[in-house]
Amino acid sequence: MSNNKNYKKLVLSIFLDAIGYVSFIIPGIGEFFDIIWAPMSAWIMTKMYKGQQGKIAAGISFLEEAMPGLDIIPTFTLMWFYTYVYSAKKVKQQQLKTKKSLI
């Protein structure tokens, strides 16, 4: 995936996390919104991030949105950082180790 698409996914992640903050902005209505948003956010997470990591992130996203007071956690943005910063760094380190062992 190109860097441009990665950053578009980051912007989308920030936007989706902002949607999750609605329950803090609108008292009373926010709790009802969380009932709808929790499964939607989990489904969106599985579409954005495939495989086992996407399924785990979807479960975390669902719980974070369903539990009162946890909406402040930016689950989508954290998953983006995990996928494109942390995991990408680990892959590069593994490639360097493999390259050094071949020399």
Residue pairs with C-beta under 8 A, 6 or more apart in sequence:
6 80
6 84
9 48
9 80
9 84
10 77
10 80
10 84
12 48
12 76
13 48
13 74
13 76
13 77
13 79
13 80
14 74
14 76
14 77
16 41
16 44
16 76
17 74
17 75
17 76
17 77
19 37
19 41
20 37
20 41
20 64
20 65
20 71
20 75
21 71
21 72
22 30
22 33
22 37
23 30
23 31
23 33
23 34
23 37
23 71
24 30
24 71
24 72
26 33
31 68
34 65
34 66
34 68
34 71
35 66
37 65
38 61
38 62
38 65
38 66
39 62
41 61
41 62
41 65
41 75
41 76
42 58
42 59
42 61
42 62
42 65
43 58
44 76
45 54
45 57
45 58
45 61
45 75
45 76
45 79
46 54
46 55
46 58
48 54
48 76
48 79
49 57
49 79
49 83
53 79
53 82
53 83
57 75
57 79
60 75
61 75
61 76
63 70
64 70
64 71
64 73
64 75
65 71
65 75
